[in-house]
Amino acid sequence: MTRHMPTVAERIRLDYDRLTRSEKQLADTLLGNYPVAGLTSITEFAKQAGVSSPTVIRTVQKLGFSGFPAFQEALRAELSAQFSTPLTKYDQWGIGAPETHILTRFAAAVHDNIQQSLKLVDHREFDRLADLLADRKRATHVIGGRLTRSIADYLFTHLHALRPGVFALPGSASLWPQHVLDMRKGDVLVTFDVRRYERNLGELAQAAHRKGLIVVLFTDRWISPISSIARHTLPLRIEVPSRWDSAVVTLFLVEALIAAVIERLWPQAEGRIQELESLFDATNRFRK
């Protein structure tokens, strides 16, 4: 099985509690404009964060780098990985691939992705997100990208069955302004954006943010630019031995969130589900 070194963002999340106040300030600056903020000079990076140059050196060493050049080399490698295409990914997996069946290699990669992703998901953050999605006073709007739209639709279908005020944005970006028009301050926008990050999703998130919405982001370990305005960001592992990235971990987290929302809403949601089932029965859609 091929194991991947943690990204700088993953290292920060794993070691965040060990950092001092000024080191956390530097880390937050990097995560707020990732990874670009860390690709400037050490003096400029320190200035952006309002800390000293020695603090930068101390922080990158705490994160496991020998020095600032090694830290920047890792960020540049991540930047290259962000723009990886299905063709280049196939070449990378083909080099030195073990002589085992694709099912075995794929299953091992997915298992590792789940383990590594769970290390980065704070259960308290997960609970806050579940509370947010269960809040019937807030409308929730859901949108995905070219390959994540199906997961966004899956989340929408379940949330909408549990509570009112849940909306799926259409696939056509030309229709989004009409939906933004009806968004209200305090509403929630759940976005799914993985490499290669989509400009129109970023523009939508910015528009929602300006209206005072709470932005939630499901992304990959290289982190979508939307993270700079997201209140909740879930960076997940998506690499598998395939031309395409995997949606398994993203779907896993979505289903776990749905389960958490059901626990919070069931006393109010039970009657709604029963009424929905009656409507389905009236249409004879499902076999008895």
Rosetta blueprint (number, residue, H / E / L):
1 M L
2 T L
3 R L
4 H L
5 M L
6 P L
7 T L
8 V H
9 A H
10 E H
11 R H
12 I H
13 R H
14 L H
15 D H
16 Y H
17 D H
18 R H
19 L L
20 T L
21 R H
22 S H
23 E H
24 K H
25 Q H
26 L H
27 A H
28 D H
29 T H
30 L H
31 L H
32 G H
33 N L
34 Y L
35 P L
36 V H
37 A H
38 G H
39 L H
40 T L
41 S L
42 I H
43 T H
44 E H
45 F H
46 A H
47 K H
48 Q H
49 A H
50 G L
51 V L
52 S L
53 S H
54 P H
55 T H
56 V H
57 I H
58 R H
59 T H
60 V H
61 Q H
62 K H
63 L L
64 G L
65 F L
66 S L
67 G L
68 F H
69 P H
70 A H
71 F H
72 Q H
73 E H
74 A H
75 L H
76 R H
77 A H
78 E H
79 L H
80 S H
81 A H
82 Q H
83 F L
84 S L
85 T L
86 P H
87 L H
88 T H
89 K H
90 Y H
91 D H
92 Q H
93 W H
94 G H
95 I L
96 G L
97 A L
98 P L
99 E L
100 T L
101 H L
102 I H
103 L H
104 T H
105 R H
106 F H
107 A H
108 A H
109 A H
110 V H
111 H H
112 D H
113 N H
114 I H
115 Q H
116 Q H
117 S H
118 L H
119 K H
120 L H
121 V L
122 D L
123 H H
124 R H
125 E H
126 F H
127 D H
128 R H
129 L H
130 A H
131 D H
132 L H
133 L H
134 A H
135 D L
136 R L
137 K L
138 R L
139 A L
140 T E
141 H E
142 V E
143 I E
144 G L
145 G L
146 R L
147 L L
148 T L
149 R H
150 S H
151 I H
152 A H
153 D H
154 Y H
155 L H
156 F H
157 T H
158 H H
159 L H
160 H H
161 A H
162 L H
163 R L
164 P L
165 G L
166 V E
167 F E
168 A E
169 L L
170 P L
171 G L
172 S L
173 A H
174 S H
175 L H
176 W H
177 P H
178 Q H
179 H H
180 V H
181 L H
182 D H
183 M L
184 R L
185 K L
186 G L
187 D L
188 V E
189 L E
190 V E
191 T E
192 F E
193 D L
194 V L
195 R L
196 R L
197 Y L
198 E L
199 R H
200 N H
201 L H
202 G H
203 E H
204 L H
205 A H
206 Q H
207 A H
208 A H
209 H H
210 R H
211 K L
212 G L
213 L L
214 I E
215 V E
216 V E
217 L E
218 F E
219 T E
220 D E
221 R L
222 W L
223 I L
224 S L
225 P H
226 I H
227 S H
228 S H
229 I L
230 A L
231 R L
232 H E
233 T E
234 L E
235 P E
236 L E
237 R L
238 I L
239 E L
240 V L
241 P L
242 S L
243 R L
244 W L
245 D L
246 S L
247 A L
248 V H
249 V H
250 T H
251 L H
252 F H
253 L H
254 V H
255 E H
256 A H
257 L H
258 I H
259 A H
260 A H
261 V H
262 I H
263 E H
264 R H
265 L H
266 W H
267 P H
268 Q H
269 A H
270 E H
271 G H
272 R H
273 I H
274 Q H
275 E H
276 L H
277 E H
278 S H
279 L H
280 F H
281 D H
282 A H
283 T H
284 N L
285 R L
286 F L
287 R L
288 K L
